[in-house]
Amino acid sequence: MYSLPAFCRCRLALPGVGLLLTISRLGHGQARDLDPINTGRPDQTTGTNVVPQHTLQLESGLRYQHGRTVRAYNYPTLMARYGLFKQLELRVSASVQDSVPVDNRRHPWGIGPPELGARLHLWQQHGLLPEAAFTAAATLPVGKEALRPSSPEARLRLGFTNSLTSKLALTYTYGYGWLPDAREQKYALKLGATFSDRLSGYGEFFGTTTSGSSPDNEADAGLLWLLKPNLQLDIAAGIGLSRAAPSFFVTTGFSIRLPH
């Protein structure tokens, strides 16, 4: 997590956008007949989609969070998703993190602990029975000591999706986690809407409860712009709804899918 000037260093990454567009054009030329990219960012709901088999999907972004006692930054976050089988994907993610206390005391920053995981698609929607997927992940005690957990953290998520109409979908998640000194429960509910072939958006409520702590409840909304079938830009902003939640956060990023 980072000070605001550090966050602005993202301008240095702008030349890389041209490279990404070039890669996207090359990858799209080799692409199979695939559906448009479906990403796990910028929302917080654990979804049900699995990336197509033998494709690599990279999802990256910048995030600023303003809390009551600390300002938090991630620049960038990066998740890599690989379709190992038709129903199974492998996942790995990490981010550069910084946090600035409101009193501007010395703060740790560096590469945060990596998270390894997998998602298994369970079944498609059948009438009122929602589409479902199971996601498992583990955060490893690797990286800068001030940022990493003291021991591995395990998290399990069940995600469900109901297509309400051809333009609206409801996705909801329940998760449980084992932290070094506590147990964690996560919940989320997202209503997604398709506005056109290239533009979609969502509104979302999500939260976390950790044993011995007050619940962290938040709400956000975001827009996703499909530049190409395998390249997407996004932006989102959210606010805290409980005393334990941050005041607000903003995030923006891009995602790209490359054929094998």
C-alpha positions as CSV (number, residue, x, y, z in Angstrom):
1,M,0.0,0.0,0.0
2,Y,1.3,3.4,-0.9
3,S,1.4,7.1,-0.6
4,L,-0.6,9.0,-3.3
5,P,2.5,10.3,-5.1
6,A,3.7,6.7,-5.4
7,F,0.3,5.7,-6.7
8,C,0.7,8.2,-9.5
9,R,3.8,6.3,-10.7
10,C,1.3,4.3,-12.7
11,R,1.9,6.8,-15.4
12,L,5.2,5.1,-16.0
13,A,3.3,2.0,-17.1
14,L,1.4,3.8,-19.9
15,P,3.9,2.8,-22.6
16,G,3.1,-0.8,-21.7
17,V,-0.5,-0.3,-22.8
18,G,0.7,-0.1,-26.4
19,L,2.6,-3.4,-26.0
20,L,-0.5,-5.0,-24.5
21,L,-2.6,-3.9,-27.5
22,T,0.0,-5.3,-29.8
23,I,0.0,-8.6,-27.9
24,S,-3.8,-8.6,-28.0
25,R,-3.8,-8.2,-31.8
26,L,-1.4,-11.0,-32.2
27,G,-3.2,-13.3,-29.8
28,H,-6.6,-12.5,-31.4
29,G,-5.2,-13.5,-34.8
30,Q,-4.6,-17.0,-33.4
31,A,-7.8,-17.2,-31.3
32,R,-10.3,-20.0,-31.5
33,D,-14.0,-19.4,-31.6
34,L,-14.2,-18.3,-27.9
35,D,-16.7,-16.2,-26.0
36,P,-15.6,-12.7,-25.0
37,I,-13.3,-12.5,-22.0
38,N,-15.0,-12.9,-18.6
39,T,-12.9,-11.5,-15.7
40,G,-12.8,-11.7,-12.0
41,R,-12.1,-8.0,-11.5
42,P,-12.9,-5.4,-10.5
43,D,-15.7,-6.8,-8.4
44,Q,-15.4,-8.6,-5.1
45,T,-17.9,-11.4,-5.7
46,T,-16.3,-14.8,-6.4
47,G,-17.8,-15.8,-9.7
48,T,-18.5,-19.0,-11.5
49,N,-16.7,-18.7,-14.9
50,V,-13.6,-20.7,-15.7
51,V,-11.2,-19.5,-18.4
52,P,-11.2,-21.6,-21.6
53,Q,-8.9,-24.6,-21.7
54,H,-5.3,-23.9,-22.7
55,T,-5.7,-20.1,-22.5
56,L,-3.9,-17.8,-20.2
57,Q,-5.7,-14.8,-18.8
58,L,-3.9,-11.9,-17.0
59,E,-5.9,-9.5,-14.9
60,S,-4.1,-6.5,-13.5
61,G,-5.0,-3.2,-11.9
62,L,-4.3,-0.3,-9.5
63,R,-6.3,0.2,-6.2
64,Y,-6.4,3.0,-3.7
65,Q,-8.3,2.6,-0.4
66,H,-8.9,5.4,2.1
67,G,-9.4,4.0,5.6
68,R,-10.0,5.7,9.0
69,T,-6.4,5.2,10.1
70,V,-4.5,4.2,7.0
71,R,-4.4,4.9,3.2
72,A,-3.8,1.7,1.3
73,Y,-2.4,1.2,-2.2
74,N,-1.9,-1.8,-4.5
75,Y,0.1,-0.9,-7.7
76,P,-0.2,-3.2,-9.4
77,T,-2.2,-6.2,-8.6
78,L,-1.8,-9.2,-10.9
79,M,-3.7,-12.5,-11.3
80,A,-2.8,-15.1,-13.8
81,R,-5.5,-17.7,-14.6
82,Y,-4.8,-20.8,-16.8
83,G,-7.4,-23.2,-18.2
84,L,-6.0,-26.6,-17.4
85,F,-9.1,-28.5,-18.3
86,K,-12.5,-27.5,-19.5
87,Q,-13.9,-27.4,-16.0
88,L,-10.8,-26.4,-14.1
89,E,-8.5,-23.4,-13.9
90,L,-5.3,-22.7,-12.0
91,R,-4.7,-19.3,-10.4
92,V,-1.9,-17.3,-8.9
93,S,-1.9,-13.7,-7.8
94,A,0.2,-11.1,-6.0
95,S,0.5,-7.3,-5.7
96,V,2.9,-4.6,-4.7
97,Q,1.5,-3.2,-1.5
98,D,1.9,0.0,0.6
99,S,0.1,1.6,3.5
100,V,0.4,5.1,4.8
101,P,-0.8,5.8,8.4
102,V,-2.7,9.1,8.8
103,D,0.0,10.3,11.1
104,N,2.5,9.6,8.2
105,R,4.7,7.3,10.4
106,R,7.1,5.0,8.6
107,H,5.2,2.3,6.7
108,P,6.1,-1.0,5.1
109,W,5.8,-1.5,1.4
110,G,6.9,-4.2,-1.1
111,I,5.6,-7.3,-2.9
112,G,2.8,-8.9,-0.9
113,P,2.5,-12.6,-0.3
114,P,1.5,-14.7,-3.3
115,E,-1.9,-16.5,-3.4
116,L,-2.2,-19.9,-5.2
117,G,-5.5,-21.4,-6.0
118,A,-7.8,-23.3,-8.4
119,R,-11.5,-23.0,-9.5
120,L,-13.6,-26.0,-10.4
121,H,-16.8,-25.4,-12.4
122,L,-19.5,-27.6,-10.9
123,W,-22.5,-27.3,-13.2
124,Q,-24.4,-25.0,-15.5
125,Q,-27.7,-23.3,-14.6
126,H,-30.8,-25.5,-15.0
127,G,-34.0,-23.5,-14.4
128,L,-34.0,-22.2,-10.9
129,L,-30.8,-24.2,-10.1
130,P,-27.9,-21.6,-10.4
131,E,-24.6,-22.1,-12.1
132,A,-22.0,-23.1,-9.5
133,A,-18.3,-23.1,-9.0
134,F,-15.9,-23.9,-6.2
135,T,-12.8,-21.8,-5.6
136,A,-9.9,-22.7,-3.2
137,A,-6.9,-20.6,-2.5
138,A,-4.0,-20.4,-0.1
139,T,-1.9,-17.3,0.8
140,L,1.7,-18.2,1.4
141,P,3.9,-16.8,4.2
142,V,6.4,-15.6,1.5
143,G,7.7,-12.1,0.8
144,K,8.4,-9.1,3.0
145,E,7.9,-10.0,6.7
146,A,5.8,-7.0,7.5
147,L,3.3,-7.9,4.8
148,R,3.1,-11.6,4.8
149,P,1.0,-13.8,7.2
150,S,2.8,-15.8,9.9
151,S,1.6,-19.0,8.5
152,P,-0.4,-20.1,5.4
153,E,-4.0,-18.9,5.1
154,A,-6.6,-21.1,3.4
155,R,-9.8,-19.9,1.9
156,L,-12.8,-21.7,0.3
157,R,-15.5,-20.0,-1.8
158,L,-18.8,-21.3,-3.3
159,G,-20.1,-19.0,-6.1
160,F,-23.5,-19.1,-7.8
161,T,-24.9,-17.3,-10.8
162,N,-28.5,-17.0,-11.9
163,S,-29.2,-15.5,-15.4
164,L,-32.3,-13.4,-14.8
165,T,-32.7,-12.1,-18.4
166,S,-30.5,-12.0,-21.4
167,K,-29.1,-8.7,-20.0
168,L,-29.1,-9.3,-16.2
169,A,-27.4,-11.8,-14.0
170,L,-27.2,-12.2,-10.2
171,T,-24.0,-13.7,-8.7
172,Y,-23.6,-14.5,-5.0
173,T,-20.8,-16.0,-2.9
174,Y,-20.2,-17.5,0.5
175,G,-16.7,-18.2,1.7
176,Y,-14.8,-19.4,4.8
177,G,-11.2,-18.9,5.7
178,W,-8.6,-20.1,8.2
179,L,-6.3,-17.3,9.3
180,P,-3.3,-17.7,11.7
181,D,-5.3,-16.4,14.7
182,A,-8.9,-16.2,13.5
183,R,-11.6,-17.6,11.3
184,E,-13.0,-15.6,8.4
185,Q,-16.4,-15.5,6.6
186,K,-17.0,-13.7,3.3
187,Y,-20.2,-12.9,1.5
188,A,-21.1,-11.0,-1.6
189,L,-24.0,-10.3,-3.9
190,K,-23.7,-8.7,-7.3
191,L,-26.2,-7.7,-10.0
192,G,-24.5,-7.4,-13.4
193,A,-26.0,-5.8,-16.5
194,T,-25.0,-5.8,-20.1
195,F,-25.6,-2.4,-21.8
196,S,-24.2,-3.1,-25.2
197,D,-21.8,-5.5,-27.0
198,R,-18.8,-3.6,-25.5
199,L,-20.1,-2.0,-22.2
200,S,-21.3,-3.7,-19.1
201,G,-21.6,-2.8,-15.4
202,Y,-22.6,-4.0,-12.0
203,G,-23.6,-3.0,-8.5
204,E,-22.5,-5.0,-5.5
205,F,-22.7,-5.5,-1.8
206,F,-19.9,-7.5,0.0
207,G,-18.5,-8.0,3.4
208,T,-16.1,-9.9,5.7
209,T,-16.5,-11.0,9.3
210,T,-13.5,-12.2,11.3
211,S,-13.8,-13.8,14.7
212,G,-13.3,-11.2,17.4
213,S,-13.8,-8.3,15.0
214,S,-16.7,-6.1,13.8
215,P,-18.0,-6.8,10.3
216,D,-16.5,-5.0,7.3
217,N,-19.4,-4.3,5.0
218,E,-19.0,-2.3,1.7
219,A,-20.9,-1.5,-1.5
220,D,-19.4,-0.7,-4.9
221,A,-20.3,-0.3,-8.6
222,G,-18.2,-0.6,-11.7
223,L,-18.0,-0.4,-15.5
224,L,-16.3,-2.8,-17.9
225,W,-15.3,-1.9,-21.5
226,L,-14.6,-4.6,-24.0
227,L,-12.0,-3.3,-26.4
228,K,-11.5,-6.6,-28.2
229,P,-13.0,-10.1,-27.5
230,N,-9.8,-10.8,-25.5
231,L,-9.0,-7.4,-24.0
232,Q,-11.0,-5.5,-21.4
233,L,-10.6,-2.3,-19.3
234,D,-12.4,-1.6,-16.1
235,I,-13.1,1.0,-13.4
236,A,-14.9,0.8,-10.1
237,A,-15.5,2.7,-6.8
238,G,-16.9,1.7,-3.5
239,I,-17.8,3.0,0.0
240,G,-17.8,1.5,3.5
241,L,-21.1,0.7,5.2
242,S,-19.9,-0.3,8.6
243,R,-17.5,1.3,11.2
244,A,-14.9,-1.4,10.5
245,A,-14.9,-0.7,6.7
246,P,-12.7,1.8,4.9
247,S,-14.3,5.2,3.9
248,F,-14.0,4.5,0.2
249,F,-11.8,2.9,-2.5
250,V,-11.3,3.2,-6.3
251,T,-9.7,0.8,-8.7
252,T,-9.0,0.5,-12.4
253,G,-7.3,-2.0,-14.6
254,F,-7.1,-4.2,-17.6
255,S,-7.4,-7.9,-18.5
256,I,-6.2,-9.8,-21.5
257,R,-6.6,-13.4,-22.6
258,L,-4.0,-15.2,-24.7
259,P,-4.6,-18.4,-26.7
260,H,-2.2,-21.4,-25.9
